[in-house]
Amino acid sequence: MENLGCVVLAAGYGKRFGGNKLTAALDGRSLILRSLETVPSEHFSSIVVVTQYPEVLKLAGEFHFAAILNDKPELGLSRSLQLGLTEVRNCEAVCFQVSDQPLLRRESVAALCDFWRESPKKLAALGHGGVRGNPCIFPSEFFPELMALTGDIGGAAVIRRHEDVLRLLEVPAKELWDVDTPQALDEAAHILTPEGKA
């Protein structure tokens, strides 16, 4: 099995949300808890959570995931991405997951890992209707470009340069829903099934 790493990005300020959205609850479970629950650990040789929040560091430890403190989150998304990538740099590829997709299913992330393994030299991401979402998997040949990013720029900038080698795995639109505002969290609650599961 290919050596695949996973980086969970959980260091944002949540400015549009009005604070640390990762602790906001949806159906009784915080966004960060829901995010870590979607990581199919059996598919990854290394898993690291990058965050500026002590409570997230603690929770990552409860999942037996490595955790890195981003002590300079003001440098933007690129800083978290690079801290995580440095931790898993010996992997053949890395899967970047964000922490604000509360309706993402663990099974979909596992399917993405299998999907990438069909063409391990290509970029792979979840998508819906031809529109890319997260998570995304980057083979190691793209690591230098990721490490060269600056400011509040993430892997999307690298993907845009290489869309000819991007493969999308179709999932329901709700799984790609990201929560940036309290209103979006309310809408996510309405999307949940009556059983409270995505």
VENBELMO-V46867 format. One record per residue. SS is DSSP state (2 for helix, 1 for strand, 0 for the rest). PHI is phi as a letter, one per 30 degrees, with the letter a starting at -180 (NA if undefined). Layout:
# VENBELMO-V46867
SS&PHI / SS&PHI
This chain:
# VENBELMO-V46867
0&NA / 0&d / 0&d / 1&c / 1&c / 1&b / 1&b / 1&c / 1&c / 1&b / 0&b / 0&d / 0&d / 0&i / 0&d / 0&d / 0&d / 0&j / 0&l / 0&d / 2&d / 2&d / 2&c / 0&d / 1&c / 1&b / 0&h / 0&i / 1&b / 1&d / 2&d / 2&d / 2&d / 2&e / 2&d / 2&d / 2&d / 0&d / 0&d / 0&d / 2&e / 2&d / 2&c / 0&c / 0&d / 1&b / 1&b / 1&b / 1&c / 1&c / 1&a / 0&c / 0&c / 2&e / 2&d / 2&d / 2&e / 2&d / 2&d / 2&e / 2&d / 2&d / 0&d / 0&i / 0&c / 1&d / 1&b / 1&b / 1&d / 0&d / 0&d / 0&b / 2&d / 2&d / 2&d / 0&j / 2&e / 2&e / 2&d / 2&d / 2&e / 2&d / 2&d / 2&d / 2&d / 2&d / 2&d / 0&c / 0&d / 0&d / 0&d / 0&d / 1&a / 1&b / 1&c / 1&c / 1&c / 1&c / 0&c / 0&b / 0&c / 0&d / 0&c / 0&d / 0&c / 2&e / 2&d / 2&d / 2&d / 2&d / 2&d / 2&d / 2&d / 2&d / 2&d / 2&d / 2&d / 2&d / 0&b / 0&d / 0&c / 0&c / 1&d / 1&b / 1&a / 1&d / 1&a / 1&b / 0&i / 0&i / 1&c / 1&d / 1&b / 1&c / 1&d / 1&b / 1&c / 1&c / 1&d / 2&d / 2&d / 2&c / 2&e / 2&e / 2&d / 2&d / 2&d / 0&d / 0&d / 0&b / 0&i / 0&d / 0&c / 0&c / 0&d / 2&e / 2&d / 2&d / 2&d / 2&d / 2&d / 0&b / 2&d / 2&d / 2&c / 1&c / 1&c / 1&c / 1&c / 1&d / 0&b / 0&e / 2&e / 2&d / 2&d / 2&c / 0&d / 0&c / 0&c / 0&c / 0&b / 2&e / 2&d / 2&d / 2&d / 2&d / 2&d / 2&d / 2&d / 2&d / 2&d / 0&e / 0&d / 0&e / 0&d / 0&i / 0&c / 0&d
